[in-house]
């Protein structure tokens, strides 16, 4: 990921239905705007019909733009009896 400014703290967090946080935020500092780096996070959630997951990326330092260049997501479902 890159940012439009230097020394930016970014956060990634999973949400259920867009509002309920289901993980702790994973933070990463982008030292210079062109730094490349990685972040990894994990969350468990029980979903019902109509529920959805949302990954939010925020800049905790300023309103500077964050650009995620590559993203890999893996979601696994299990039938609950």
Secondary structure, 3 states (H helix, E strand, C coil): CEECCCCEEEEEEEEECCCEECCCCEEEEECCCCCCCCCCCCCCCCCCCCCCEEEEEEECCCCCCEECCCCCCCCCCCCCC
